[in-house]
Amino acid sequence: MSQPIGPPFVPGHQLSRAVYEDHVAPALARRLPRLQYAAAVIGHGSDVLGYDTARSTDHDWGPRLQIIVGEQDGLALTTEILAAVDEALPETVCGVPVELPGAQQLPDDTVTHHNSQVGRRHHGVTVTSVRRLLDELLRTTDDPRRWRATQWLSTPRQSLLEFTAGPMYRDDTGELTAARSALAWYPHDLWLYVMSARWQRIAQIEAFVGRAAEVGDDLGSRVLAGQIACDVMHLALLHRRAYAPYAKWLGTAFQRHDDGHKLGDHLTEALSAGTASDRQQALVRALLELSRRHDDLAVTAPMHSQAEMFFGRPYPVIWSERIARGLHESINDPGVASLPFGLGGIDEITNSTDALKSNGLRQAIATV
């Protein structure tokens, strides 16, 4: 697909750095020299993850930055901070307008990335606090260093990624650094728990790719192969201790972390295979490679997986439940070990974007 025609594309990370270093930092040093703050790009948007392209520029995109201040004393200075920024920002940064346009094609659409209601200009520099960011993105104001298992498991990995992945240019107090460090990755036993659940999802259907095709359901066989491929990609990212983004960017994130591309090649072969037999064999190769990577983690006894026929039927499997059980049995924390086998976190339960955003569903899952 062709890219939009226009001026040369400048990645969002480059824009945010230029906004901070060339304009915001000097302006605040002049106007508020005693202000302690952090400067970062956190939240929604492909530019936060470094995935933006020229296509991203059509709405809610442009030079942006968050100025993160103390909840009590800092937020009281919001008007003064934004006044300094309004005065310092030029019309363009790196040739890109600082005014953020909305999505013109959507009725009643609003720009979500500016906070200049008290200023003169609708630019992308906002003022917020760590507490407000936690509430906005993670639906909690609790100290991340003291999160319970239920909080971790009811928080989508996309939300954890949005809070931890973007660039940070400054942090005077260390508050933002501490929060991001605490949420950088799962506690060890919860990591084992969500990996166990992903392996169990594969175990539930790994033999059905061939069975569906055997009864003439080639489309169903392909759909099942796609489901397994998706779970393999999620597990590959879990192996790399990388939070998976939501569906649009899952493949991009997977490819960036798929060293050598061997696993991706097997999945591509499975999804493009013309016959069920070829599809099964490619999936088995992918699962064997994934199992080998699991053994490299040394978080359970080695599995040494091999392909075998499913109870004598002509459907090769690696018996993925062995790995799922091995992970669950390796959990040391009694509270995590007592969680339901195979359930996992909210990302294992649903991939509905609306459901993942629902605070009510998160609370319900935490209760379960």
Phi, psi and omega in degrees: 000133182289153179271156177302144179274133181175196179295163180305139183285136176243119182301149182302322179299321179293320179295315183295322178296318179295319178301314182290304189290322187270337189229305186291309182301312178298321182295317180289328177295326179283312189274325184225067188296339181265359183293129173260126185205167170247154177230126185201174171238112187225142173123208185282156173120141180297332181291333177298319183275354184078022181256002185289149177225183177303330179297332184289346190281358186281345176197148176047043182220145177156186179298123179211160185195144173254132171260114188253118187239175179294145184299322184269293186282324185290313183297334178296342181262011184306313182299317181291321179297312182292328176297319178295319180292315179306318182289326187274331186288134174283182178289327180225155172233124183055032179083001182255131180301142179279340176288131184265118178279152173276183177274102188296335184281351183257129179294138176058025180286145179237154176284129186260354189246018176236159184219048185254028180302329181265002180249191183262342190231148180263067179266179185261020175263120183242160176242129182207188178226165177299317181300316180293322177296317178300317182292318183292315188266326188244000175060035177204152173247010179291150176298119182302336180289349182239022180297142174276164179303321182296328178292316177301312189285339179264005179257122180299145179295330175301318180292320176297323178294318181298328181278331190251345193270331188289163181290146175236130187253345184194148173202093185293319185267340183084000182295315180293318179301318180296317180293317180292323178295320180295330183257009184297328177199162181299148164304151191308310185291328176289327173300314177299321184295314182288327174295320178302316181295322179294318177297322180292326175300319178293318182302327184292338186227002188297335179271352189275346179300315178285322182296318179298316180296326183298330179263016176089008182261075181293323178298315178298322178298319180292320179298317178297320177298321178295321178296317178295317179301319179298315179294323177299318180296318177298317180293322178300321177290321176299321177301323182274005184054049179235126178294134179280132173283175179288178198307321185301326186249007183299312181295322178297313180296318180300314182296324180291336182255357184272081182302127179081346175064010182299314182295317178298322178298317179297319180293320178297319177298318181295318185282341179256358184298141180274340181235156180296323180298313178296322180298314180297315183296320178293320178295320178298318177298321178295317182291324176294320177295319179294321178294322176299318178295323175300314179299326179296334179290335180057039178262350173222175170299148180303137181270331180046051185298145175224155177282132177223159178281141185287101181049042178081351178282158186279047179235104181291135178222168174246008181058064185299337180297333176301319181289317179301315180293319180299321178293315181297321181286346179271357180286129182265326181294119183301324180294321178285320180298332182277354179292153184301131178297134174084356183279309179075203180261188184299329180290334175279338184273324182207154171240016177289122180300316179297321179293319181294332178276346187283117178294326178297319179293320179301316179295322180294318179295321177299322179294316178300000000 
